[in-house]
Amino acid sequence: MTVLDVSGYARDSDWSRVHAVVAGVGVAGFAAADALLSLGAAVTVIDGADGERQRERATVLEILGATIRLGDGESLPESVDVLIVSPGLPPVAPVIRAALDRGIPIWGELELAWRLRGADAAPWLTVSGTNGKTTTTLMLASILRAAGLRTAAVGNIGVSLVDAVMDPVGFDVLAVEVGAPQLPFLFSASPLASVCLNLAPDHVDLFGSFEAYREAKARIYRNTQVAAIYNDADPETERMVAEADVVEGCRAIGITLGIPSRSMFGVVDDLLVDRAFVENRGENAQELASIRDVRPFAPHNVGNALAAAALARAFGVSAEAVREGLRTFEPAGHRIAEVADVGGIRWVDDSKATNGHAAQTSLLAYESVVWIAGGLAKGQQFDDLVERTRGRLRGVVLLGADRDRIREALVRHAPEVPVVEVTRTDTGCMDAVVSAAAAMAKPGDTVLLAPGCASWDMFTDYAHRGDEFAASVARLVAG
């Protein structure tokens, strides 16, 4: 069956000739289907789930003219011109393999959004990395707003990028969070500036190998126009920039928690400074903010602030706006959030630390820790994490389906650290977890929920896990 050539399709193309299949009816899939229907395309929406949320969205799309197929997200209709894949769909999913076998073009949410941008479209500032994406994107949006720009934090952050580019009012610039599953099917986008904050094993279960995950992450830099930003503490991100096919004239800009060299952002005397977008950068540096302007304060969060500042400065934002944007930034929940400080013991919710690299970064921010960890490991190993942090561990409380992986790493590399396992698998087990942690903690310690694992074995999501932790701590404090 002949497939229509959609390689050159953009917003003003004749979409009435196109049959698009949208895989997934979540936030991104709903927005994609809605936009394509409004442009006149024939749209079929497929999703392997058939729950209440899927049915609600499907009903709306069916009224708008879409064909809906719930409960089967693996097979393609006979006649398809393009497959639009939602961010959460693994690159090895059967529907993707079927499209590849049949030579059907596959676009991710970002690829579709780029093609649907209208005249005078807003530039994109894109943020990826294993950890820190959401915080950096929200910091960036706060800085852009402080500069008086109409902007939005969109993409992997839960706000549809397609909705943003279809907005009839439009934006001056967009802060775009990009998760790894969105990147394999991104081809034509050309961000004004981009950053990969860090790279560590994650989503190996989705990509099949760390090498495939790394290759996907590296695509964030493709076609970058002005600044490809890397983390000087993570050589892999610098290699990605060196290998990237960028627009002629695009500069490599580094970020460091130390004193910056030329064409870098860094820290001097507790000040965030810019030695990239200043005149005579060989001699001069522009003060942007104090590290005290970064909230919540932690070394890795200073790195996030530097990345956000570099992206904003690439767009031409003033130093004053960077400072004001960081000062007025409201952190997202469940990211090194202090929930209590009682008897000299701090209780910190970093439930968003859903992989080992994030947990390690969080642990290294505190001197003496009772660590709460466990959940779904997503194919990770924890030996390196335990080796690097064992000197800070007062004790460990383990929960969740894959807690044995962390326990085994502790036995190998930190056998002297006390470990308590909570075997209950209901959400109410958090009371037992918090009680066990309280029994271990001493004044001056931090009890840190930084699970290093996904939450879906026991909780709806990481936010639910963090909320249960905070509620259990509140009950403990109340007596």
Wavefront OBJ file of the C-alpha trace (Angstrom):
o trace
v 0.000 0.000 0.000
v 1.359 3.422 -0.984
v 2.408 5.750 1.820
v 2.022 9.477 1.230
v 5.334 11.373 1.317
v 4.994 13.660 4.358
v 8.696 14.509 4.637
v 8.123 18.154 3.753
v 4.874 18.623 5.637
v 4.433 21.739 7.762
v 1.533 23.630 9.281
v 0.313 25.055 5.943
v 0.461 21.724 4.048
v -2.592 19.848 2.785
v -3.272 17.624 5.770
v -6.585 16.415 4.334
v -4.588 13.835 2.358
v -2.914 12.423 5.488
v -3.955 9.489 7.647
v -2.071 9.892 10.925
v -2.013 7.287 13.677
v -1.378 8.687 17.142
v -0.024 6.116 19.592
v -1.060 7.045 23.116
v -3.902 9.183 24.406
v -2.100 10.925 27.251
v -1.408 14.666 27.418
v 0.889 14.691 24.386
v -1.146 12.219 22.339
v -4.411 14.056 22.943
v -2.852 17.388 21.903
v -1.309 15.832 18.784
v -4.587 14.249 17.690
v -6.526 17.434 18.394
v -4.102 19.552 16.369
v -4.064 17.172 13.405
v -7.851 16.973 13.347
v -8.059 20.774 13.333
v -5.779 20.787 10.271
v -8.039 18.326 8.432
v -6.083 15.082 8.795
v -7.751 11.707 9.234
v -6.658 10.534 12.681
v -6.721 7.150 14.355
v -5.781 7.046 18.027
v -4.546 3.797 19.558
v -3.698 3.016 23.174
v -3.024 -0.251 24.951
v -4.887 0.961 28.028
v -8.656 1.216 28.344
v -9.167 2.986 31.648
v -11.406 5.847 32.675
v -8.852 8.532 31.812
v -8.261 7.081 28.347
v -11.990 6.826 27.677
v -12.619 10.429 28.705
v -10.026 11.767 26.253
v -11.048 9.296 23.566
v -14.680 10.446 23.783
v -13.673 14.037 23.108
v -11.469 13.066 20.164
v -14.189 10.813 18.732
v -16.621 13.750 18.794
v -13.994 15.767 16.891
v -13.802 13.066 14.219
v -11.038 10.692 15.282
v -11.213 6.923 15.055
v -10.446 5.438 18.474
v -8.988 2.043 19.307
v -8.405 1.426 23.005
v -7.069 -1.783 24.514
v -4.780 -2.467 21.533
v -1.748 -0.229 21.162
v 0.467 -2.691 19.303
v -0.958 -3.121 15.796
v -1.206 -0.540 13.015
v -4.185 0.021 10.701
v -3.711 -1.006 7.078
v -3.403 2.482 5.627
v -1.070 4.846 7.520
v 0.965 7.809 6.283
v 2.660 8.783 9.549
v 2.851 7.428 13.088
v 2.946 9.966 15.924
v 4.395 8.431 19.102
v 3.782 9.732 22.604
v 6.772 10.394 24.916
v 6.208 7.403 27.192
v 6.272 4.824 24.390
v 9.481 2.737 24.400
v 11.479 2.930 21.147
v 11.287 -0.879 20.983
v 7.469 -0.971 21.235
v 5.739 -3.353 18.779
v 3.815 -0.534 17.062
v 7.091 1.280 16.350
v 8.703 -1.887 15.020
v 5.674 -2.445 12.790
v 5.931 1.082 11.364
v 9.650 0.670 10.712
v 9.041 -2.666 8.965
v 6.442 -1.041 6.696
v 8.485 2.073 5.957
v 6.012 4.390 7.685
v 7.534 7.676 8.949
v 7.606 8.012 12.741
v 7.480 11.407 14.439
v 7.732 12.135 18.117
v 5.840 14.909 19.878
v 8.721 17.360 19.319
v 9.011 16.584 15.617
v 5.283 17.173 15.091
v 5.389 20.365 17.164
v 8.319 21.748 15.168
v 6.500 21.112 11.906
v 3.309 22.754 13.203
v 4.964 26.008 14.266
v 3.396 29.004 12.593
v 4.935 32.130 11.105
v 7.248 34.061 13.456
v 7.354 31.009 15.721
v 8.994 31.225 19.131
v 12.560 29.893 19.400
v 13.120 26.802 21.517
v 15.564 26.479 24.414
v 15.810 22.730 25.049
v 16.822 20.902 28.231
v 17.674 17.215 28.550
v 19.767 15.049 30.874
v 19.267 12.069 33.133
v 18.527 14.306 36.107
v 17.632 17.933 36.792
v 15.585 18.557 33.633
v 12.413 19.770 35.286
v 14.145 22.045 37.787
v 16.328 23.582 35.083
v 13.389 24.095 32.723
v 11.306 25.760 35.428
v 14.264 27.956 36.456
v 14.699 28.936 32.816
v 11.021 29.843 32.451
v 11.231 31.929 35.635
v 14.241 33.821 34.232
v 12.521 34.408 30.901
v 9.417 35.740 32.655
v 11.606 38.037 34.758
v 12.908 39.448 31.463
v 9.336 40.358 30.491
v 9.017 37.614 27.882
v 5.889 35.579 27.170
v 7.030 32.028 27.719
v 5.992 28.595 28.989
v 7.726 25.518 30.362
v 6.563 22.734 28.047
v 7.301 19.239 26.750
v 8.232 16.423 29.098
v 7.185 18.646 32.000
v 3.516 17.767 31.467
v 2.436 20.708 29.279
v 2.010 19.766 25.638
v 4.492 21.343 23.248
v 1.980 20.877 20.430
v -0.566 22.910 22.369
v 2.049 25.632 22.857
v 2.929 25.949 19.161
v -0.767 25.948 18.224
v -1.551 28.706 20.730
v -3.192 31.510 18.723
v -1.514 34.254 20.780
v 1.957 32.764 20.562
v 5.078 33.065 22.709
v 8.352 34.971 22.597
v 10.398 31.893 23.501
v 9.724 28.386 24.864
v 11.539 26.482 27.622
v 11.326 22.865 26.451
v 12.036 19.862 28.686
v 12.999 16.839 26.598
v 13.013 13.287 27.960
v 15.017 10.535 26.306
v 11.971 8.670 24.887
v 11.081 11.833 22.915
v 14.431 12.036 21.123
v 14.785 9.000 18.797
v 12.096 10.355 16.465
v 13.197 13.995 16.362
v 14.700 15.045 13.026
v 14.078 18.593 11.852
v 13.895 20.708 15.035
v 16.530 23.417 15.373
v 16.673 24.833 18.920
v 18.293 28.187 19.525
v 20.238 26.688 22.456
v 20.324 23.246 24.058
v 21.810 21.440 27.045
v 22.289 17.882 28.250
v 22.822 18.312 31.985
v 24.327 14.888 32.679
v 24.275 11.283 31.549
v 23.913 8.220 33.761
v 22.306 4.790 33.333
v 18.528 5.128 33.202
v 15.686 3.867 31.015
v 17.852 0.910 29.995
v 14.656 -1.124 30.132
v 13.106 1.164 27.486
v 16.095 1.462 25.156
v 17.590 -2.006 25.467
v 21.107 -0.733 26.243
v 22.906 2.221 27.774
v 24.524 2.927 24.392
v 21.103 3.365 22.772
v 20.042 5.641 25.627
v 23.215 7.712 25.200
v 22.654 7.968 21.452
v 19.128 9.245 22.037
v 20.268 11.859 24.556
v 22.916 13.153 22.153
v 20.203 14.110 19.657
v 19.300 17.096 21.859
v 22.189 18.989 20.249
v 21.266 18.338 16.591
v 20.773 21.513 14.558
v 21.378 23.812 17.558
v 21.814 27.369 16.328
v 23.601 29.493 18.951
v 24.819 27.543 22.003
v 25.343 23.832 22.699
v 25.810 23.736 26.473
v 27.637 20.923 28.261
v 28.496 20.020 31.856
v 32.239 20.249 32.475
v 31.918 17.690 35.293
v 30.402 15.140 32.893
v 32.831 14.513 30.004
v 30.212 12.534 28.102
v 28.113 15.662 27.579
v 31.139 17.494 26.181
v 31.777 14.593 23.798
v 28.148 14.814 22.673
v 28.662 18.478 21.798
v 31.927 17.750 19.978
v 30.180 15.090 17.864
v 26.955 17.020 17.256
v 25.858 18.218 13.817
v 25.031 21.808 14.746
v 24.350 24.946 12.724
v 27.483 26.705 11.478
v 28.618 29.234 14.082
v 27.020 27.488 17.066
v 29.282 27.717 20.120
v 30.141 25.111 22.747
v 29.462 26.618 26.187
v 30.460 24.855 29.411
v 29.070 25.044 32.930
v 31.146 24.298 36.031
v 30.783 24.597 39.796
v 34.346 25.915 39.843
v 35.988 28.988 38.378
v 34.971 29.163 34.723
v 37.377 29.300 31.816
v 36.625 31.342 28.710
v 33.249 30.463 27.119
v 31.947 28.964 30.347
v 29.567 29.721 33.207
v 30.729 29.023 36.740
v 31.141 30.147 40.343
v 33.586 32.761 41.680
v 33.488 33.813 45.347
v 29.940 32.432 45.782
v 28.747 34.289 42.678
v 27.308 32.763 39.511
v 29.191 34.325 36.589
v 29.108 34.338 32.792
v 32.354 34.217 30.771
v 30.627 33.286 27.528
v 28.199 36.022 26.493
v 30.299 39.034 27.499
v 32.685 41.320 25.664
v 36.346 40.368 25.999
v 35.488 37.062 27.660
v 39.197 36.284 27.942
v 39.472 38.983 30.625
v 35.950 39.687 31.865
v 33.118 37.890 33.637
v 29.562 39.084 34.212
v 28.093 38.577 37.684
v 24.657 36.996 37.403
v 23.516 36.048 40.908
v 24.648 34.788 44.289
v 24.530 31.093 45.141
v 22.140 32.223 47.924
v 19.668 33.099 45.159
v 19.456 29.400 44.225
v 16.580 27.542 45.942
v 16.623 24.926 47.271
v 20.357 25.193 47.784
v 22.464 22.153 46.913
v 25.544 21.902 44.672
v 23.695 20.110 41.893
v 20.970 22.750 41.990
v 23.606 25.455 41.482
v 24.561 23.510 38.364
v 20.933 23.549 37.239
v 20.829 27.323 37.777
v 23.987 27.797 35.706
v 22.492 25.752 32.864
v 19.267 27.765 32.963
v 21.274 30.995 33.010
v 23.381 29.886 30.031
v 20.286 29.073 27.970
v 18.684 32.402 28.851
v 21.845 34.366 28.111
v 22.101 32.627 24.729
v 18.718 34.189 23.988
v 20.009 37.596 25.075
v 18.461 37.880 28.549
v 20.075 40.416 30.904
v 22.047 39.543 34.030
v 19.440 41.350 36.109
v 16.684 39.082 34.766
v 18.758 35.987 35.579
v 19.109 37.127 39.190
v 15.452 38.052 39.544
v 14.281 34.835 37.890
v 16.316 32.681 40.269
v 15.128 34.632 43.304
v 11.456 34.268 42.362
v 11.724 30.659 41.207
v 9.276 28.299 42.891
v 10.755 24.784 43.064
v 8.645 21.861 41.917
v 7.619 19.436 44.621
v 9.511 16.364 45.818
v 12.955 17.662 44.868
v 15.204 17.954 47.954
v 12.240 19.492 49.785
v 12.605 19.759 53.567
v 9.427 18.490 55.205
v 10.493 18.756 58.878
v 13.387 19.656 61.173
v 12.823 18.184 64.623
v 15.330 17.547 67.397
v 18.212 18.431 65.102
v 17.151 15.865 62.500
v 16.161 17.067 59.011
v 13.605 15.117 56.988
v 14.014 15.644 53.236
v 11.737 14.478 50.401
v 13.635 13.848 47.163
v 11.175 11.298 45.818
v 11.912 12.589 42.304
v 15.325 10.881 42.583
v 14.071 7.921 40.565
v 17.465 6.619 39.407
v 20.818 5.909 40.986
v 22.552 8.981 39.623
v 19.903 11.279 41.104
v 20.036 9.475 44.456
v 23.830 9.731 44.535
v 23.719 13.456 43.778
v 21.210 13.941 46.568
v 23.167 11.864 49.095
v 26.354 13.810 48.410
v 24.590 17.049 49.388
v 24.485 15.933 53.071
v 27.177 14.902 55.541
v 25.376 12.189 57.524
v 22.307 10.457 56.109
v 19.713 7.859 56.958
v 18.842 6.863 53.422
v 15.376 5.625 52.404
v 15.626 3.768 49.085
v 14.006 1.199 46.835
v 11.219 0.623 44.325
v 11.490 -0.463 40.688
v 15.160 -0.453 39.644
v 14.547 -0.206 35.864
v 17.529 -2.462 35.168
v 19.994 -0.410 37.229
v 22.867 -1.576 39.421
v 23.788 0.317 42.607
v 27.394 -0.674 43.326
v 28.945 2.591 42.183
v 26.377 4.641 44.125
v 27.075 2.760 47.371
v 30.853 2.925 46.917
v 30.731 6.702 46.472
v 28.367 7.467 49.332
v 29.034 4.827 52.013
v 31.009 7.272 54.159
v 27.878 9.395 54.566
v 25.450 6.627 55.466
v 24.290 6.402 59.091
v 21.854 3.705 58.041
v 19.548 2.582 55.247
v 15.841 1.728 55.155
v 14.789 -0.284 52.103
v 11.346 -0.782 50.575
v 9.864 -1.824 47.265
v 10.046 -4.608 44.713
v 13.755 -4.337 43.847
v 15.129 -3.458 47.277
v 17.300 -6.591 47.152
v 19.463 -4.988 44.435
v 20.356 -2.133 46.758
v 20.775 -4.476 49.743
v 23.226 -6.638 47.788
v 25.268 -3.583 46.791
v 25.363 -2.511 50.439
v 26.532 -5.979 51.529
v 29.342 -5.859 48.946
v 30.549 -2.319 49.527
v 29.247 -1.054 52.898
v 28.684 -4.090 55.142
v 29.146 -1.953 58.250
v 26.075 0.211 57.477
v 22.898 -0.894 59.335
v 20.050 -1.859 56.999
v 16.353 -2.283 57.776
v 14.023 -3.782 55.183
v 10.302 -3.022 55.192
v 8.608 -5.881 53.395
v 5.065 -4.498 53.304
v 3.995 -3.510 49.800
v 0.973 -1.323 50.576
v 1.284 2.467 50.570
v 0.682 2.469 54.321
v 4.110 0.925 54.769
v 5.596 4.435 54.794
v 4.759 4.755 58.503
v 6.972 1.736 59.177
v 9.701 3.171 56.925
v 9.700 6.511 58.737
v 9.681 4.839 62.171
v 12.677 2.710 61.223
v 14.532 5.773 59.950
v 13.746 7.725 63.114
v 15.196 4.911 65.231
v 18.504 5.181 63.347
v 18.816 8.968 63.071
v 20.804 11.147 65.494
v 20.892 14.952 65.874
v 22.742 16.446 62.913
v 21.575 13.705 60.531
v 19.356 14.061 57.494
v 16.712 11.415 56.833
v 16.591 11.433 53.045
v 13.955 9.862 50.813
v 15.994 9.510 47.607
v 14.788 6.112 46.381
v 16.994 5.690 43.291
v 14.072 3.757 41.801
v 10.718 4.313 40.151
v 7.622 4.272 42.336
v 5.041 2.319 40.337
v 5.373 -0.931 42.289
v 3.664 0.648 45.308
v 2.595 4.211 44.481
v 0.784 6.057 41.699
v 3.923 8.085 40.939
v 6.886 9.729 42.661
v 4.654 12.571 43.923
v 2.337 10.089 45.649
v 5.372 8.444 47.253
v 6.680 11.810 48.451
v 3.276 12.812 49.804
v 3.024 9.577 51.783
v 6.504 10.183 53.202
v 5.645 13.743 54.261
v 2.373 12.583 55.837
v 4.156 9.842 57.780
v 6.769 12.300 59.032
v 3.982 14.658 60.147
v 2.322 11.833 62.088
v 5.624 10.922 63.704
v 6.248 14.518 64.760
v 2.709 14.892 66.100
v 3.233 11.804 68.235
l 1 2 3 4 5 6 7 8 9 10 11 12 13 14 15 16 17 18 19 20 21 22 23 24 25 26 27 28 29 30 31 32 33 34 35 36 37 38 39 40 41 42 43 44 45 46 47 48 49 50 51 52 53 54 55 56 57 58 59 60 61 62 63 64 65 66 67 68 69 70 71 72 73 74 75 76 77 78 79 80 81 82 83 84 85 86 87 88 89 90 91 92 93 94 95 96 97 98 99 100 101 102 103 104 105 106 107 108 109 110 111 112 113 114 115 116 117 118 119 120 121 122 123 124 125 126 127 128 129 130 131 132 133 134 135 136 137 138 139 140 141 142 143 144 145 146 147 148 149 150 151 152 153 154 155 156 157 158 159 160 161 162 163 164 165 166 167 168 169 170 171 172 173 174 175 176 177 178 179 180 181 182 183 184 185 186 187 188 189 190 191 192 193 194 195 196 197 198 199 200 201 202 203 204 205 206 207 208 209 210 211 212 213 214 215 216 217 218 219 220 221 222 223 224 225 226 227 228 229 230 231 232 233 234 235 236 237 238 239 240 241 242 243 244 245 246 247 248 249 250 251 252 253 254 255 256 257 258 259 260 261 262 263 264 265 266 267 268 269 270 271 272 273 274 275 276 277 278 279 280 281 282 283 284 285 286 287 288 289 290 291 292 293 294 295 296 297 298 299 300 301 302 303 304 305 306 307 308 309 310 311 312 313 314 315 316 317 318 319 320 321 322 323 324 325 326 327 328 329 330 331 332 333 334 335 336 337 338 339 340 341 342 343 344 345 346 347 348 349 350 351 352 353 354 355 356 357 358 359 360 361 362 363 364 365 366 367 368 369 370 371 372 373 374 375 376 377 378 379 380 381 382 383 384 385 386 387 388 389 390 391 392 393 394 395 396 397 398 399 400 401 402 403 404 405 406 407 408 409 410 411 412 413 414 415 416 417 418 419 420 421 422 423 424 425 426 427 428 429 430 431 432 433 434 435 436 437 438 439 440 441 442 443 444 445 446 447 448 449 450 451 452 453 454 455 456 457 458 459 460 461 462 463 464 465 466 467 468 469 470 471 472 473 474 475 476 477 478 479
